[in-house]
Amino acid sequence: MPHWSDKYIGRPYQLHTYDCASLIQEIAKEEFDIDGFIPAEHGSNSVGHQRQFMRYKSVSLEPIDKSSIQEGDLVLMISAGRMNHIGVYYKDKASEWVVHNAAQVGAVIRTRLRSLSQLGYAIEGFYRWKKLTTLHAT
């Protein structure tokens, strides 16, 4: 049976229009009915991306413990010494995965959580969209 993530895999990375931030926002809305806010300015380099992610954390995300992570939660990553990448978590049977739009690959991919380091990523932390961003909050 197909997983919701299948429809995103292979979509091309497009700087400033369809990057990792755009992907997580799209998945939040289409798959989890969450209107995730993303600051508009993406930055043109790793410093700009880091600034964007600092705004994510303060405006849109709440940190969670790894032990409470659920499908649709976010994995914030560090590469080249900067916090500059994000993906969506899910678990399939015994494996934990991250769906992310990787610039170095040029497309949306899924990577085992434990294998992110093979692509040059370290996990900064796990996050959940803040409740105020839910479309159908009661």
C-alpha positions as a Markdown table, in Angstrom:
| # | Residue | x | y | z |
|---|---|---|---|---|
| 1 | Met | 0.0 | 0.0 | 0.0 |
| 2 | Pro | 1.4 | 3.4 | -0.9 |
| 3 | His | 2.5 | 5.8 | 1.7 |
| 4 | Trp | 1.5 | 9.5 | 1.6 |
| 5 | Ser | 5.2 | 10.4 | 1.1 |
| 6 | Asp | 5.4 | 8.6 | -2.2 |
| 7 | Lys | 3.7 | 11.4 | -4.1 |
| 8 | Tyr | 6.5 | 13.9 | -3.1 |
| 9 | Ile | 9.5 | 11.7 | -3.8 |
| 10 | Gly | 11.4 | 12.8 | -6.9 |
| 11 | Arg | 9.9 | 16.3 | -7.2 |
| 12 | Pro | 12.7 | 18.6 | -8.3 |
| 13 | Tyr | 14.5 | 21.0 | -5.9 |
| 14 | Gln | 14.1 | 24.6 | -6.9 |
| 15 | Leu | 16.0 | 27.3 | -5.0 |
| 16 | His | 13.6 | 29.9 | -3.5 |
| 17 | Thr | 10.5 | 28.3 | -4.9 |
| 18 | Tyr | 10.5 | 24.6 | -3.9 |
| 19 | Asp | 13.1 | 23.9 | -1.3 |
| 20 | Cys | 13.0 | 22.0 | 2.0 |
| 21 | Ala | 11.0 | 24.7 | 3.7 |
| 22 | Ser | 8.4 | 24.8 | 0.9 |
| 23 | Leu | 8.1 | 21.0 | 1.0 |
| 24 | Ile | 7.4 | 20.8 | 4.8 |
| 25 | Gln | 4.7 | 23.5 | 4.4 |
| 26 | Glu | 3.1 | 21.6 | 1.6 |
| 27 | Ile | 3.1 | 18.3 | 3.4 |
| 28 | Ala | 1.7 | 19.9 | 6.6 |
| 29 | Lys | -1.2 | 21.4 | 4.7 |
| 30 | Glu | -2.0 | 18.5 | 2.3 |
| 31 | Glu | -1.3 | 15.5 | 4.6 |
| 32 | Phe | -2.0 | 16.8 | 8.2 |
| 33 | Asp | -4.4 | 19.8 | 7.6 |
| 34 | Ile | -1.9 | 22.2 | 9.2 |
| 35 | Asp | -1.3 | 25.7 | 7.9 |
| 36 | Gly | 2.4 | 25.9 | 8.8 |
| 37 | Phe | 3.8 | 29.4 | 8.7 |
| 38 | Ile | 7.1 | 29.8 | 7.0 |
| 39 | Pro | 8.9 | 33.2 | 7.0 |
| 40 | Ala | 9.0 | 34.4 | 3.4 |
| 41 | Glu | 12.7 | 35.2 | 3.1 |
| 42 | His | 14.6 | 32.0 | 2.4 |
| 43 | Gly | 18.1 | 33.6 | 2.1 |
| 44 | Ser | 20.5 | 32.9 | -0.7 |
| 45 | Asn | 23.1 | 31.0 | 1.2 |
| 46 | Ser | 23.6 | 28.8 | 4.3 |
| 47 | Val | 23.7 | 31.9 | 6.6 |
| 48 | Gly | 20.4 | 33.1 | 5.1 |
| 49 | His | 18.9 | 29.6 | 5.5 |
| 50 | Gln | 20.1 | 29.5 | 9.2 |
| 51 | Arg | 18.4 | 32.9 | 9.9 |
| 52 | Gln | 15.2 | 31.5 | 8.3 |
| 53 | Phe | 15.3 | 28.4 | 10.5 |
| 54 | Met | 15.9 | 30.5 | 13.6 |
| 55 | Arg | 12.6 | 32.3 | 12.7 |
| 56 | Tyr | 10.9 | 28.9 | 12.2 |
| 57 | Lys | 11.8 | 27.9 | 15.7 |
| 58 | Ser | 10.7 | 31.1 | 17.4 |
| 59 | Val | 7.4 | 31.6 | 15.4 |
| 60 | Ser | 6.1 | 28.3 | 14.2 |
| 61 | Leu | 7.6 | 25.4 | 16.0 |
| 62 | Glu | 7.7 | 23.9 | 19.4 |
| 63 | Pro | 10.5 | 21.5 | 20.4 |
| 64 | Ile | 9.6 | 17.9 | 21.3 |
| 65 | Asp | 11.6 | 15.0 | 22.8 |
| 66 | Lys | 12.6 | 12.2 | 20.4 |
| 67 | Ser | 10.5 | 9.8 | 22.5 |
| 68 | Ser | 7.3 | 11.7 | 21.6 |
| 69 | Ile | 7.9 | 12.1 | 17.9 |
| 70 | Gln | 4.9 | 11.3 | 15.6 |
| 71 | Glu | 4.3 | 11.1 | 11.9 |
| 72 | Gly | 4.3 | 14.6 | 10.5 |
| 73 | Asp | 6.7 | 16.1 | 13.1 |
| 74 | Leu | 9.7 | 17.9 | 11.8 |
| 75 | Val | 13.4 | 17.1 | 11.9 |
| 76 | Leu | 15.7 | 20.1 | 11.9 |
| 77 | Met | 19.2 | 19.4 | 10.6 |
| 78 | Ile | 22.6 | 20.9 | 10.6 |
| 79 | Ser | 25.0 | 20.7 | 7.7 |
| 80 | Ala | 28.3 | 22.4 | 7.2 |
| 81 | Gly | 28.1 | 23.7 | 10.8 |
| 82 | Arg | 24.8 | 25.6 | 10.2 |
| 83 | Met | 21.2 | 24.8 | 11.0 |
| 84 | Asn | 19.9 | 24.9 | 7.4 |
| 85 | His | 17.7 | 21.9 | 6.5 |
| 86 | Ile | 14.4 | 20.4 | 7.6 |
| 87 | Gly | 12.3 | 17.4 | 6.8 |
| 88 | Val | 9.2 | 15.5 | 7.8 |
| 89 | Tyr | 9.3 | 12.4 | 10.0 |
| 90 | Tyr | 7.4 | 9.2 | 9.6 |
| 91 | Lys | 7.7 | 5.6 | 10.7 |
| 92 | Asp | 7.2 | 2.6 | 8.4 |
| 93 | Lys | 7.2 | -0.7 | 10.3 |
| 94 | Ala | 10.5 | -0.7 | 12.1 |
| 95 | Ser | 12.3 | 2.1 | 10.2 |
| 96 | Glu | 12.2 | 5.8 | 10.9 |
| 97 | Trp | 12.3 | 8.1 | 7.9 |
| 98 | Val | 12.7 | 11.7 | 7.0 |
| 99 | Val | 11.2 | 13.1 | 3.8 |
| 100 | His | 13.2 | 16.2 | 2.7 |
| 101 | Asn | 14.0 | 18.2 | -0.4 |
| 102 | Ala | 17.8 | 17.9 | -0.6 |
| 103 | Ala | 19.6 | 20.5 | -2.7 |
| 104 | Gln | 22.7 | 18.3 | -3.2 |
| 105 | Val | 20.5 | 15.6 | -4.7 |
| 106 | Gly | 18.3 | 18.0 | -6.6 |
| 107 | Ala | 15.0 | 16.4 | -5.5 |
| 108 | Val | 12.7 | 15.3 | -2.7 |
| 109 | Ile | 14.1 | 12.1 | -1.1 |
| 110 | Arg | 13.4 | 9.9 | 1.9 |
| 111 | Thr | 16.3 | 9.0 | 4.1 |
| 112 | Arg | 16.4 | 6.7 | 7.1 |
| 113 | Leu | 16.7 | 8.9 | 10.2 |
| 114 | Arg | 19.8 | 7.0 | 11.3 |
| 115 | Ser | 21.4 | 7.5 | 7.9 |
| 116 | Leu | 21.1 | 11.3 | 7.7 |
| 117 | Ser | 24.8 | 11.6 | 8.7 |
| 118 | Gln | 25.7 | 9.8 | 5.5 |
| 119 | Leu | 24.4 | 12.8 | 3.6 |
| 120 | Gly | 26.3 | 15.2 | 5.8 |
| 121 | Tyr | 23.4 | 16.1 | 8.2 |
| 122 | Ala | 23.4 | 16.1 | 12.0 |
| 123 | Ile | 20.1 | 16.3 | 13.8 |
| 124 | Glu | 19.6 | 19.6 | 15.6 |
| 125 | Gly | 16.3 | 18.6 | 17.1 |
| 126 | Phe | 12.7 | 17.4 | 16.7 |
| 127 | Tyr | 9.8 | 19.8 | 16.4 |
| 128 | Arg | 6.0 | 20.0 | 16.1 |
| 129 | Trp | 4.0 | 22.8 | 14.4 |
| 130 | Lys | 2.6 | 25.1 | 17.1 |
| 131 | Lys | -1.2 | 24.5 | 17.7 |
| 132 | Leu | -2.1 | 28.0 | 16.6 |
| 133 | Thr | -1.2 | 27.0 | 13.0 |
| 134 | Thr | -3.8 | 24.2 | 12.8 |
| 135 | Leu | -6.5 | 25.0 | 10.1 |
| 136 | His | -9.4 | 23.4 | 11.9 |
| 137 | Ala | -8.5 | 24.3 | 15.5 |
| 138 | Thr | -11.5 | 24.2 | 17.9 |
